[in-house]
Amino acid sequence: MRAPVFVCKKCEHHLFIESEIMGVLDRLNQYDCPNCGEDGELNWIFSHVGDPEEEEDNYNWK
């Protein structure tokens, strides 16, 4: 079974989460970076939960 994996920033413990989110993550792997063109497969890492409207001045949301 495939599951999202999150890593503790302090001790690097790997946490596997069983979830319905796998479809979304599979689609995410298909998105090449619009900024640099890097292939999407295993490229993306989770940063945080954000709101592009509130954070539009802080990040490149293209």
Backbone as a chain_set.jsonl record, in Angstrom:
{"seq": "MRAPVFVCKKCEHHLFIESEIMGVLDRLNQYDCPNCGEDGELNWIFSHVGDPEEEEDNYNWK", "coords": {"N": [[0.838, -1.184, 0.0], [0.587, 2.169, -0.9], [1.397, 5.26, 0.669], [1.166, 8.649, 1.901], [4.169, 10.181, 3.066], [5.555, 11.799, 5.78], [8.145, 13.745, 7.243], [9.758, 14.196, 10.318], [11.079, 17.287, 11.23], [12.914, 17.633, 13.246], [13.938, 15.077, 14.289], [13.915, 13.434, 12.091], [12.158, 11.299, 11.864], [10.073, 9.089, 10.071], [6.75, 9.381, 9.071], [4.035, 7.574, 8.126], [0.998, 8.064, 6.502], [-2.15, 6.793, 6.209], [-4.471, 7.441, 3.739], [-7.008, 9.082, 1.749], [-5.845, 10.76, 0.031], [-4.065, 9.97, -1.899], [-4.701, 9.998, -4.66], [-4.58, 12.71, -5.296], [-1.891, 13.22, -4.736], [-0.686, 11.566, -6.628], [-1.418, 12.915, -8.961], [-0.04, 15.295, -8.5], [2.618, 14.553, -8.871], [2.748, 14.626, -11.593], [3.021, 17.218, -12.371], [5.233, 19.335, -13.804], [7.726, 21.682, -12.754], [6.666, 24.982, -13.075], [8.359, 27.102, -13.006], [11.17, 26.413, -13.215], [11.174, 24.168, -14.789], [11.759, 21.612, -13.878], [11.305, 18.096, -13.74], [8.249, 16.673, -12.621], [8.019, 14.25, -11.204], [8.552, 12.946, -8.098], [9.542, 15.391, -7.268], [8.319, 17.376, -5.68], [7.966, 18.746, -2.389], [6.274, 18.827, 0.757], [5.354, 21.936, 2.038], [3.725, 23.795, 3.592], [0.405, 24.592, 4.831], [-1.355, 26.837, 3.01], [-2.68, 30.03, 1.821], [-3.114, 31.209, -1.283], [-4.074, 33.767, -1.971], [-3.751, 35.341, 0.342], [-1.025, 35.142, 0.645], [0.167, 36.074, -1.641], [2.146, 37.98, -2.163], [4.397, 36.884, -1.069], [5.259, 34.538, -2.309], [5.94, 32.688, -5.357], [3.332, 31.94, -7.17], [2.678, 30.897, -9.629]], "CA": [[0.0, 0.0, 0.0], [1.296, 3.447, -0.937], [0.846, 6.238, 1.607], [2.0, 9.842, 2.054], [5.189, 10.101, 4.102], [6.009, 13.074, 6.301], [9.369, 13.556, 8.009], [9.954, 15.127, 11.428], [12.213, 18.157, 10.971], [13.895, 17.526, 14.332], [14.61, 13.783, 14.419], [13.803, 12.764, 10.802], [11.258, 10.142, 11.918], [9.141, 9.027, 8.941], [5.371, 9.103, 9.459], [3.206, 7.153, 6.998], [-0.397, 8.388, 6.762], [-3.113, 6.165, 5.298], [-5.37, 8.536, 3.397], [-7.628, 9.151, 0.424], [-5.14, 11.807, -0.692], [-3.134, 9.403, -2.874], [-5.039, 10.456, -6.008], [-4.057, 14.071, -5.43], [-0.433, 13.133, -4.778], [-0.322, 10.999, -7.922], [-1.528, 14.003, -9.945], [1.02, 16.256, -8.218], [3.844, 14.05, -9.489], [2.693, 14.873, -13.033], [3.235, 18.645, -12.618], [6.591, 19.849, -13.882], [7.81, 23.009, -12.154], [6.463, 26.014, -14.088], [9.417, 28.105, -12.894], [12.468, 25.948, -13.712], [10.987, 23.062, -15.704], [12.134, 20.322, -13.276], [10.305, 17.038, -13.871], [7.414, 16.59, -11.433], [8.146, 12.975, -10.495], [9.3, 13.008, -6.837], [10.167, 16.701, -7.131], [7.643, 18.275, -4.758], [7.96, 18.461, -0.955], [5.243, 19.589, 1.453], [5.875, 23.119, 2.704], [2.786, 24.21, 4.632], [-0.939, 24.865, 4.337], [-1.365, 28.272, 2.775], [-3.73, 30.662, 1.032], [-2.412, 31.999, -2.287], [-4.506, 35.169, -1.967], [-3.137, 36.015, 1.487], [0.424, 35.054, 0.562], [0.566, 36.323, -3.022], [3.367, 38.795, -2.227], [5.516, 36.149, -0.488], [5.641, 33.356, -3.074], [5.641, 32.619, -6.777], [2.2, 31.002, -7.234], [2.349, 30.594, -11.034]], "C": [[0.885, 1.249, 0.0], [0.609, 4.42, -0.003], [1.75, 7.465, 1.642], [2.952, 9.669, 3.226], [5.592, 11.517, 4.491], [7.206, 12.803, 7.207], [9.457, 14.628, 9.089], [11.198, 15.965, 11.158], [13.3, 18.006, 12.032], [14.658, 16.208, 14.302], [14.577, 12.941, 13.142], [13.012, 11.457, 10.85], [10.301, 10.21, 10.738], [7.766, 8.596, 9.425], [4.579, 8.784, 8.202], [1.745, 7.369, 7.369], [-1.277, 7.681, 5.733], [-4.209, 7.187, 5.013], [-5.936, 8.366, 1.997], [-6.867, 10.126, -0.483], [-4.226, 11.275, -1.799], [-3.438, 9.837, -4.306], [-4.492, 11.847, -6.285], [-2.537, 14.029, -5.55], [0.051, 12.529, -6.097], [-0.392, 12.065, -9.017], [-0.413, 15.025, -9.752], [2.333, 15.835, -8.873], [3.879, 14.281, -10.993], [2.987, 16.335, -13.376], [4.724, 18.971, -12.635], [6.593, 21.25, -13.273], [7.644, 24.075, -13.238], [7.569, 27.068, -14.074], [10.714, 27.639, -13.556], [12.371, 24.778, -14.68], [11.364, 21.698, -15.155], [10.98, 19.337, -13.391], [9.55, 16.869, -12.555], [7.6, 15.338, -10.604], [9.099, 13.11, -9.308], [10.005, 14.34, -6.615], [9.602, 17.499, -5.959], [7.739, 17.799, -3.311], [6.892, 19.33, -0.3], [5.89, 20.747, 2.196], [4.996, 23.51, 3.883], [1.403, 24.321, 4.008], [-1.043, 26.377, 4.197], [-2.545, 28.725, 1.936], [-3.048, 31.561, 0.011], [-2.83, 33.461, -2.323], [-3.847, 35.943, -0.835], [-1.616, 36.079, 1.358], [0.968, 35.414, -0.812], [1.847, 37.148, -3.142], [4.602, 38.034, -1.746], [6.059, 35.045, -1.37], [5.303, 33.511, -4.545], [4.57, 31.545, -6.963], [1.847, 30.61, -8.658], [1.977, 29.14, -11.203]], "O": [[1.812, 1.366, 0.801], [-0.617, 4.416, 0.114], [2.959, 7.351, 1.438], [2.594, 9.087, 4.25], [5.931, 12.333, 3.634], [7.276, 11.762, 7.86], [9.258, 15.813, 8.821], [12.264, 15.414, 10.885], [14.477, 18.227, 11.749], [15.889, 16.208, 14.291], [15.149, 11.852, 13.109], [13.173, 10.603, 9.978], [9.77, 11.279, 10.434], [7.626, 7.577, 10.102], [4.461, 9.624, 7.31], [1.296, 6.915, 8.421], [-1.166, 7.934, 4.533], [-4.807, 7.735, 5.939], [-5.413, 7.611, 1.178], [-7.225, 10.288, -1.65], [-3.669, 12.064, -2.561], [-2.511, 10.027, -5.093], [-4.001, 12.125, -7.38], [-1.961, 14.73, -6.382], [1.085, 12.939, -6.623], [0.468, 12.115, -9.896], [0.107, 15.566, -10.728], [3.075, 16.68, -9.375], [4.935, 14.144, -11.61], [3.182, 16.663, -14.546], [5.395, 18.893, -11.606], [5.566, 21.929, -13.278], [8.391, 24.08, -14.216], [7.701, 27.842, -15.022], [11.298, 28.365, -14.36], [13.358, 24.422, -15.324], [11.301, 20.71, -15.887], [9.823, 19.693, -13.168], [10.157, 16.919, -11.485], [7.357, 15.366, -9.398], [10.292, 13.355, -9.48], [10.967, 14.409, -5.85], [10.345, 18.232, -5.306], [7.612, 16.607, -3.032], [6.635, 20.446, -0.753], [6.874, 20.553, 2.911], [5.452, 23.553, 5.026], [1.248, 24.163, 2.797], [-0.84, 27.11, 5.165], [-3.307, 27.913, 1.412], [-2.46, 32.576, 0.386], [-2.019, 34.319, -2.672], [-3.427, 37.083, -1.03], [-0.988, 36.983, 1.91], [2.116, 35.094, -1.121], [2.564, 37.021, -4.135], [5.729, 38.473, -1.978], [7.211, 34.644, -1.204], [4.49, 34.352, -4.93], [4.881, 30.355, -6.916], [0.784, 30.029, -8.872], [1.672, 28.707, -12.314]]}, "num_chains": 1, "name": "protein.A"}
